[in-house]
Amino acid sequence: MTHAFLLIVYLGQQIIAQDMYFNDIDRCKYFAERLNKQPPVPNRTAGEDVPKNRYYVAVCEPRKVNSKTQLIY
């Protein structure tokens, strides 16, 4: 087992990706910052009292992973 940083990507409140692991926090934060700067995505199914746009939110979380079975960038 080794420590790695998991990049978790949300669109609004829904997790859309959590399968990218990085060896160092700086590399993970680079991709998180790039995703966080993306323009909003229109929410076509939004009704009243629901936001018309959804935003990407990406965070890095430390995890213990098996480096023999999990690809780590």
NUZAGU-834468 format. One line per field, with one value per residue (C-alpha): residue in one letter; x, y, z. Coordinates in Angstrom, 3 decimals. Layout:
res <- [a_...] $
xx <- [X_...] $
yy <- [Y_...] $
zz <- [Z_...] $
This chain:
res <- [m_t_h_a_f_l_l_i_v_y_l_g_q_q_i_i_a_q_d_m_y_f_n_d_i_d_r_c_k_y_f_a_e_r_l_n_k_q_p_p_v_p_n_r_t_a_g_e_d_v_p_k_n_r_y_y_v_a_v_c_e_p_r_k_v_n_s_k_t_q_l_i_y] $
xx <- [0.000_1.143_-0.228_-1.607_-3.918_-7.324_-8.810_-12.566_-14.620_-18.155_-20.644_-23.014_-23.481_-22.987_-19.621_-18.711_-15.125_-13.056_-10.593_-7.440_-4.640_-1.489_1.849_2.147_-0.308_1.033_0.217_-3.256_-3.890_-2.805_-5.635_-8.105_-7.427_-7.810_-11.156_-12.373_-11.794_-14.102_-17.180_-20.543_-22.588_-26.238_-28.707_-31.324_-33.641_-33.678_-37.094_-38.017_-35.774_-33.051_-29.801_-29.728_-26.004_-23.871_-20.203_-17.296_-15.660_-12.504_-10.718_-7.711_-8.041_-5.260_-5.876_-4.006_-3.968_-2.368_0.177_0.383_-3.271_-4.050_-2.577_-0.967_0.029] $
yy <- [0.000_3.504_6.998_8.806_11.733_11.025_13.665_13.818_15.773_17.005_18.555_20.382_17.976_14.792_13.000_12.399_11.095_9.579_7.308_9.421_8.977_11.096_10.590_14.162_16.792_19.473_17.407_16.637_20.286_21.354_19.343_20.342_24.028_23.619_21.869_24.452_27.209_25.591_27.568_26.542_23.816_24.666_22.675_21.899_20.102_22.940_23.947_26.783_27.205_25.103_26.670_27.223_26.401_23.720_24.190_21.767_21.367_19.285_18.375_16.256_13.751_11.607_7.863_4.632_2.522_-0.650_0.594_-2.870_-2.863_0.878_3.158_6.195_9.121] $
zz <- [0.000_-0.784_-0.332_-3.371_-4.062_-5.570_-7.876_-7.278_-9.827_-9.139_-11.542_-9.272_-6.362_-8.385_-8.488_-12.126_-11.759_-8.990_-10.712_-11.167_-8.632_-8.507_-6.745_-5.531_-4.388_-6.744_-9.831_-8.494_-7.616_-11.111_-12.679_-9.958_-10.565_-14.326_-13.885_-11.361_-13.953_-16.526_-17.593_-16.129_-17.795_-18.577_-16.510_-19.159_-16.742_-14.214_-13.006_-10.682_-7.625_-9.304_-10.530_-14.303_-14.446_-12.827_-12.033_-11.968_-8.582_-8.285_-5.060_-4.143_-1.327_0.171_-0.028_0.564_-2.605_-3.841_-6.360_-7.962_-9.000_-9.279_-11.944_-10.316_-12.538] $
